[in-house]
Amino acid sequence: MNTEILAAVKELEKEKGISAEILFEALEAALLSAYRRNFGSLQNARVVIDRQTGDFKVYSQRTVVEEVTDPRLEISLEEARKIDPRYQVGDVIESEVTPRNFGRIAAQTAKQVVVQRIREAERNIVYEEFASREGDIVTGIIQRVEQRNVYISLGRTEAILTPPEQMPGEVYRPGNRIKTYVMEVRKTTKGPQILVSRTHPGLLKRLLELEIPEFQEGLVELKAIAREAGYRSKIAVYSREEKLDPVGACVGPKGARIQAIVNELNGEKIDVIKWNPDPSKFVAAALSPAKVIAVEIWEEEKIARVIVPDYQLSLAIGREGQNARLAAKLTGWKIDIKSESQMQEIYAQEYREYYGDDSAL
């Protein structure tokens, strides 16, 4: 059994990546459990495995006391000093009590516990590996779809893509490779549970960082992001280098860079906007592709009133208000969009309220 233990430890360390010390500790715990079950569960004991030879020994542990109440757990000071005169009350004396036939019993009873400990060690390794990747992108292969949940193989474990994190209209076919954003890694009794997303704004952010070298080099900074997954996103970018156009860097030659991200996101449209510290200019840019005539700012209320040509009003608002909604998320301002004709009416009304008539208009 000794040589088998050493061989098994080396094999598991090599194949599973579990340290030998973790495995030896698991074996010692398993052998101790077997000893207590078969030879005396009421006494204190410990099992030691020699890391070099694989030999194991069982030691009973008794505490030195003035007066013994339980001889299985205690030894008198007088008896202890016969063994060694230096013993004091409170010391622990160990004696080898390895049974002759312990090897056979240990082999039979320890296997299940050892396997369990090995599984726990493997789960911990997987958990630590993916816990450090929260907020990152992982690539996996779709395994199956059950009750609308998509299960993705990441090698040694699976990730779960739940319905709320799935992109509208996206079809998930087993065998297809897919990139997802790691939202959370949970520890459970069945191992780590990895929750991923295709709708999280972080997915777009990480795709930009992976696809565009200027992000990696720190030349271009992502200032803000607003996303309605599967439909449209807006990103605000900035460069401290005057000669470097941050929008051009993101779009790439003939739009190749941004198109690669659009393809990965199944055709989701992405508006790239140059960030500006001037809120009026930033709000105007955020409503792209609509043309803006003027922006009126109320700093305290964080409200921006935007004036656009009549023919641009529907474009500025967007389908079901999407363009205006994303611009508001991107800038952090409440945006009120008005056409030129609407503003003329508002100005006329304000004039009447102030002067009492509009003859001067």
Secondary structure, 3 states (H helix, E strand, C coil): CHHHHHHHHHHHHHHHCCCHHHHHHHHHHHHHHHHHHHHCCCCCEEEEECCCCCCEEEEEEEEEECCCCCCCCEEEHHHHHHHCCCCCCCCEEEEECCCCCHHHHHHHHHHHHHHHHHHHHHHHHHHHHHHCCCCCEEEEEEEEEECCEEEEECCCCEEEECHHHCCCCCCCCCCCEEEEEEEEEEEECCEEEEEEECCCHHHHHHHHHHHCHHHHCCCEEEEEEEEECCCEEEEEEEECCCCCCHHHHHHCHHHHHHHHHHHHCCCCEEEEEECCCCHHHHHHHHCCCCCCCEEEEECCCCEEEEEECHHHHHHHHCHHHHHHHHHHHHHCCEEEEEEHHHHHHHHHHHHHHHHCCCCCC
